[in-house]
């Protein structure tokens, strides 16, 4: 995963983990050769790398939250947590500890009333639709599936700041279904198999987690390619579009199906 402009503490931690975790290129090249019969081996190994980075990021933040108070992240306590893992050079110069302390301190913070009002005004004036599915938002009836909510692009529970840089208007239905997916690799997209050259009906019947994963992957791709934040990338993409198969002669899996234009090959 190349760098993009992180909009939250959790993303900054994940980027640090990713850069330090996968520095043994010889081992990854070997794995690529082993995986050639399975799929696009380079894409598959990139998926493994990013998944491992997100997995460790979420695990460390979750562990850190369980041993700190709700008011502040204690770096001394978090250092004890890090000592329990064979992290190698991940914490050189205590950089991992600093990123983790920031991410834990930003986790699970409610959106302030001021920011909520600011984002609601932004939605009414400039973005009155769900950034995921595109449905027009309802600003009055909180029982409605299209009711206006604010989605944390990087989940609040994993260090996603409750600030405008990490928030976009979403309908209640999409926000609930998205849950706490930290990135496109966090879903069950690895279980997406649609056979050879599926028709439009089967593409449209993909479940939410698969569709959101393709959408999120396109946003990460755009953010990396153009050095954007995730918010800027999602805004530039617009709501998700119908997925399409890239090579109709091969079986359709997560590497042979795209939503929007993918600018970076993970």
C-alpha positions as CSV (number, residue, x, y, z in Angstrom):
1,X,0.0,0.0,0.0
2,X,1.5,3.3,-1.1
3,X,0.9,6.4,1.1
4,X,-2.1,8.6,0.8
5,X,-3.1,11.6,2.9
6,X,-4.4,10.1,6.1
7,X,-7.4,11.9,7.6
8,X,-7.4,10.1,11.0
9,X,-5.1,8.8,13.7
10,X,-6.1,5.2,12.9
11,X,-5.0,5.6,9.3
12,X,-1.6,7.1,10.3
13,X,-1.0,4.1,12.6
14,X,-2.0,1.7,9.8
15,X,0.3,3.4,7.3
16,X,3.2,3.1,9.8
17,X,2.5,-0.5,10.4
18,X,2.3,-1.3,6.7
19,X,5.6,0.4,5.8
20,X,7.5,-1.4,8.6
21,X,5.7,-4.8,8.5
22,X,6.5,-5.9,5.0
23,X,10.2,-5.0,4.4
24,X,11.2,-8.6,3.5
25,X,10.7,-8.3,-0.3
26,X,12.4,-11.6,-0.9
27,X,9.9,-13.5,1.1
28,X,7.0,-11.8,-0.6
29,X,8.4,-12.5,-4.1
30,X,8.7,-16.2,-3.0
31,X,5.1,-16.1,-1.9
32,X,4.0,-14.6,-5.2
33,X,5.6,-17.5,-7.1
34,X,3.9,-20.0,-4.8
35,X,0.5,-18.4,-5.3
36,X,0.6,-18.2,-9.1
37,X,-1.8,-21.1,-9.6
38,X,-4.3,-19.6,-7.2
39,X,-5.0,-16.1,-8.6
40,X,-3.3,-12.9,-9.8
41,X,-0.4,-13.6,-7.4
42,X,0.8,-10.0,-7.2
43,X,-2.6,-8.7,-6.3
44,X,-3.2,-11.6,-3.9
45,X,0.0,-10.9,-2.0
46,X,-0.8,-7.1,-1.9
47,X,-4.2,-8.1,-0.5
48,X,-2.4,-10.2,2.2
49,X,-0.1,-7.4,3.0
50,X,-2.8,-4.8,3.5
51,X,-5.0,-7.2,5.3
52,X,-2.2,-8.0,7.8
53,X,-1.6,-4.3,8.3
54,X,-5.2,-3.5,9.0
55,X,-5.6,-6.6,11.2
56,X,-2.6,-5.6,13.4
57,X,-3.7,-2.0,13.5
58,X,-7.2,-2.9,14.7
59,X,-5.9,-5.5,17.2
60,X,-3.4,-3.1,18.8
61,X,-6.0,-0.3,19.1
62,X,-8.6,-2.7,20.6
63,X,-6.0,-4.0,23.1
64,X,-4.9,-0.4,23.9
65,X,-8.5,0.7,24.6
66,X,-9.1,-2.2,26.9
67,X,-6.3,-1.1,29.3
68,X,-6.7,2.7,29.2
69,X,-9.3,5.0,30.6
70,X,-11.9,6.7,28.5
71,X,-10.3,10.1,29.2
72,X,-6.7,9.5,28.0
73,X,-4.4,7.0,26.5
74,X,-1.5,6.3,28.8
75,X,1.6,5.7,26.8
76,X,3.3,3.8,29.6
77,X,0.5,1.3,29.8
78,X,0.4,1.0,26.0
79,X,4.1,0.3,26.0
80,X,3.5,-2.7,28.2
81,X,1.0,-4.0,25.6
82,X,3.5,-3.6,22.8
83,X,6.1,-5.5,24.7
84,X,3.8,-8.6,24.5
85,X,4.1,-8.7,20.7
86,X,7.2,-9.6,18.5
87,X,7.1,-6.3,16.8
88,X,10.8,-6.1,15.7
89,X,11.5,-2.7,14.1
90,X,7.9,-1.7,14.1
91,X,8.5,0.3,17.3
92,X,11.9,1.7,16.4
93,X,12.3,5.0,18.2
94,X,8.9,4.4,19.9
95,X,7.2,5.6,16.7
96,X,4.6,2.8,16.8
97,X,3.9,3.7,20.4
98,X,3.3,7.4,19.5
99,X,1.0,6.5,16.6
100,X,-0.9,4.0,18.8
101,X,-1.3,6.5,21.7
102,X,-2.8,9.0,19.3
103,X,-5.1,6.4,17.7
104,X,-6.4,5.1,21.1
105,X,-7.0,8.6,22.4
106,X,-9.1,9.4,19.3
107,X,-11.1,6.2,19.4
108,X,-14.8,6.2,20.2
109,X,-15.1,10.0,20.6
110,X,-18.6,11.3,19.8
111,X,-19.1,13.8,17.1
112,X,-19.4,17.2,18.8
113,X,-22.6,19.2,18.4
114,X,-20.7,21.9,16.6
115,X,-19.3,19.5,14.0
116,X,-22.6,17.7,13.7
117,X,-24.4,21.0,12.9
118,X,-21.6,21.9,10.4
119,X,-21.8,18.6,8.6
120,X,-25.6,18.7,8.6
121,X,-25.5,22.1,7.0
122,X,-22.9,20.8,4.4
123,X,-25.2,17.9,3.6
124,X,-28.3,20.0,3.2
125,X,-26.5,22.5,0.9
126,X,-23.9,20.5,-1.0
127,X,-24.3,16.8,-0.4
128,X,-27.9,15.8,0.2
129,X,-27.4,12.2,-0.8
130,X,-25.7,9.1,0.7
131,X,-22.1,9.0,-0.3
132,X,-22.3,5.2,-0.6
133,X,-25.6,4.4,-2.4
134,X,-26.6,7.8,-3.6
135,X,-30.1,7.8,-2.1
136,X,-31.6,11.3,-1.2
137,X,-31.3,11.8,2.5
138,X,-34.2,12.4,4.8
139,X,-33.4,15.0,7.5
140,X,-36.6,14.7,9.5
141,X,-37.7,11.1,10.1
142,X,-35.1,9.1,12.1
143,X,-37.1,5.9,11.5
144,X,-36.5,6.2,7.7
145,X,-33.9,4.0,6.1
146,X,-32.6,7.1,4.2
147,X,-32.4,9.2,7.4
148,X,-29.3,11.4,7.5
149,X,-26.4,10.1,9.5
150,X,-22.6,10.8,9.6
151,X,-20.3,7.9,8.7
152,X,-16.7,7.7,10.0
153,X,-14.8,6.8,6.9
154,X,-12.1,5.2,9.1
155,X,-14.1,3.7,12.0
156,X,-14.2,5.6,15.2
157,X,-13.6,2.4,17.2
158,X,-10.2,2.0,15.4
159,X,-8.9,5.5,15.8
160,X,-11.1,7.3,13.3
161,X,-11.3,11.0,14.3
162,X,-14.7,12.5,14.8
163,X,-13.8,15.5,12.7
164,X,-15.0,16.7,9.3
165,X,-12.0,15.2,7.6
166,X,-13.2,11.7,8.5
167,X,-17.0,12.2,8.1
168,X,-19.4,12.0,5.2
169,X,-23.2,12.0,5.0
170,X,-24.7,8.5,4.7
171,X,-28.2,7.1,4.9
172,X,-29.0,5.1,8.1
173,X,-29.3,1.9,6.1
174,X,-25.8,2.0,4.5
175,X,-24.2,3.3,7.7
176,X,-25.6,0.4,9.7
177,X,-24.6,-2.2,7.1
178,X,-21.1,-0.8,6.7
179,X,-20.6,-1.2,10.5
180,X,-16.9,-1.0,11.4
181,X,-15.2,-1.9,8.2
182,X,-11.8,-0.2,8.4
183,X,-10.9,-0.8,4.8
184,X,-11.9,-2.8,1.7
185,X,-9.8,-5.8,3.0
186,X,-11.8,-5.9,6.2
187,X,-14.9,-7.3,4.5
188,X,-15.5,-10.8,3.3
189,X,-14.7,-9.8,-0.3
190,X,-12.4,-12.9,-0.5
191,X,-15.6,-14.9,-0.7
192,X,-16.8,-13.2,-3.8
193,X,-17.1,-15.7,-6.7
194,X,-19.5,-15.3,-9.6
195,X,-18.3,-17.8,-12.2
196,X,-17.3,-16.9,-15.7
197,X,-18.8,-13.7,-17.3
198,X,-21.8,-13.3,-14.9
199,X,-24.8,-11.5,-16.3
200,X,-26.0,-8.1,-15.1
201,X,-28.6,-9.6,-12.8
202,X,-26.0,-11.5,-10.7
203,X,-23.7,-8.5,-10.6
204,X,-26.6,-6.4,-9.2
205,X,-27.4,-9.0,-6.6
206,X,-24.0,-8.8,-4.9
207,X,-24.4,-8.3,-1.2
208,X,-23.6,-5.0,0.5
209,X,-20.2,-6.1,1.9
210,X,-18.9,-7.1,-1.5
211,X,-20.2,-4.0,-3.2
212,X,-18.9,-1.7,-0.5
213,X,-15.5,-3.4,-0.6
214,X,-15.1,-2.7,-4.4
215,X,-16.2,0.9,-3.8
216,X,-13.8,1.3,-0.9
217,X,-11.0,-0.2,-3.0
218,X,-11.6,2.3,-5.7
219,X,-11.5,5.1,-3.2
220,X,-8.2,3.9,-1.7
221,X,-6.8,3.5,-5.2
222,X,-7.8,7.1,-6.1
223,X,-6.5,8.5,-2.8
224,X,-3.1,6.8,-3.3
225,X,-2.8,7.7,-7.0
226,X,-3.7,11.4,-6.5
227,X,-2.4,11.9,-3.0
228,X,-5.9,12.6,-1.6
229,X,-7.6,11.9,1.7
230,X,-10.2,9.1,1.7
231,X,-12.9,11.8,2.1
232,X,-11.6,13.7,-1.0
233,X,-11.4,10.4,-2.9
234,X,-15.0,9.3,-2.0
235,X,-16.3,12.8,-2.9
236,X,-14.5,12.6,-6.3
237,X,-15.8,9.2,-7.1
238,X,-19.4,9.9,-6.1
239,X,-21.8,7.1,-5.0
240,X,-21.0,3.5,-6.1
241,X,-21.8,2.4,-9.6
242,X,-22.6,-1.0,-11.1
243,X,-19.6,-3.4,-11.0
244,X,-18.1,-4.8,-14.2
245,X,-16.0,-7.8,-15.0
246,X,-12.5,-7.0,-16.4
247,X,-11.7,-10.3,-18.1
248,X,-14.9,-12.2,-19.2
249,X,-12.9,-15.3,-20.0
250,X,-11.7,-15.8,-16.4
251,X,-13.7,-16.7,-13.3
252,X,-15.0,-13.6,-11.5
253,X,-13.4,-13.1,-8.1
254,X,-12.4,-10.0,-6.2
255,X,-9.5,-9.3,-8.5
256,X,-11.5,-9.6,-11.7
257,X,-14.3,-7.2,-10.9
258,X,-14.2,-3.5,-10.4
259,X,-16.3,-0.5,-9.3
260,X,-15.3,2.8,-10.8
261,X,-11.8,3.0,-12.2
262,X,-9.0,1.4,-10.2
263,X,-5.9,3.6,-10.6
264,X,-3.5,1.6,-8.4
265,X,-3.0,-2.1,-8.4
266,X,-2.9,-3.2,-4.7
